Amino acid sequence: MEKTSLYFHIPFCRRRCGYCDFNTFDGLNSYIPEYVDAICQEIIEVLAKTPNPLSVHTIYFGGGTPSLLTIGQYEEIFKTLSRNVWIEKDAEITLEANPETVTRNYITELKALGFNRISFGMQSSSPEDLRILDRRHKFESVVNAVMWSKQAGFLHINLDLIFGIPMQSRESWRNSLRLAFGFGIDHLSIYSLIVEESTRLKYWIDRGLISEPDNDLGASMYEDAMDILEQEGYQQYEISNWSRGEESQCRHNLQYWRYLPYLGFGAGAHGFYGNIRTQNFGTIPQYLQSLKDNRRNDFPASAAVCSTITLSQWDRIQENIMMSLRLTEEGINLDEFHARYGILLQSLFREQLHRLTARGLLEFSDQGKHLRLTRRGRLLGNQVFIEFIGNDIPKGYEYLNR
Ligand code: SF4
């Protein structure tokens, strides 16, 4: 059976945060019951037409704010899933949650239902940072959420943190880091703030109400994270992710980084299966309507899919490199790459590899079996990735254009 992952997008938020440009909506929570029914319909439709039996080893509910759904609504989704697909006994099942939306009871019931990994958006411990990010929660709600999760028996707990926030000092960032690892949890995801177009944060910065993030300071904060977390026993395994050992790595996200298949459900969700990428209608009314219209689409697409892209072998090679180079320890397994595409990566990208290794951004590890970013390369990842995209197919390899 083919090992697959499932992603569910829950696009509801109580209120949109000032820096957020994700596919999320506030003021639409009254749609949630109808949305859950639609997700169940999409599950039935997609999984009824799989060409090979699937074995699901990770399930991820992301958002938005998945913790806005009730336990009963998750029960309904799990019932539908278990009737339609094989879920492995030790499957990783993750819920993303906003700390201010959960109660002790809710977390205990999530655990009883089968969730075994929970991820909270902490972002920062500083009230000033949280105000600039326009987040509603206080650090105290993170303290409670983590405590309740531990008491409920969650062994895998993640906190998301953001650095490079306008006016954030290095000391304040280090303090957030110290408080986050001080919980003794097994996973941290750490992101640099990106000021996205059409966000309130961008509007405030453009009008001079808030200063722009300082990129050099941001780079120093990232280095702080690498140094401090390593001293504290965390292993960086991806550009933005640290865990306490291999068994604590996020298996769902590893599926993306290893360029393996996943199916996406819900408004705006993406999927990747074989050589096909899918994308669902993005707004909630469009998504609900598409499932009512019930247009016929072949696997892996459901009626909710608004675009499918068929990738050539060359497209997949380039995407695979970009995704797998994010894995800072493992990088690209060159033997697996050869087995997957029937060609050596070194023959396709000779010049790029020469340039990037000479600049100290890429290195071969494990006796030349893996290719990965160096520490310097982690800071300048975009300069590496850009070398592997948009290239013409090298002479003699035109058959990769299929
Ligand atoms: S809670 Fe998360 S998804 Fe929702 S608006 Fe804020 S940052 Fe975006």
Residues whose N, C-alpha, C, O or C-beta is under 5 A from the ligand:
A	BS01	SF4	C13 R15 R16 C17 C20 F22 T24 G63 G64
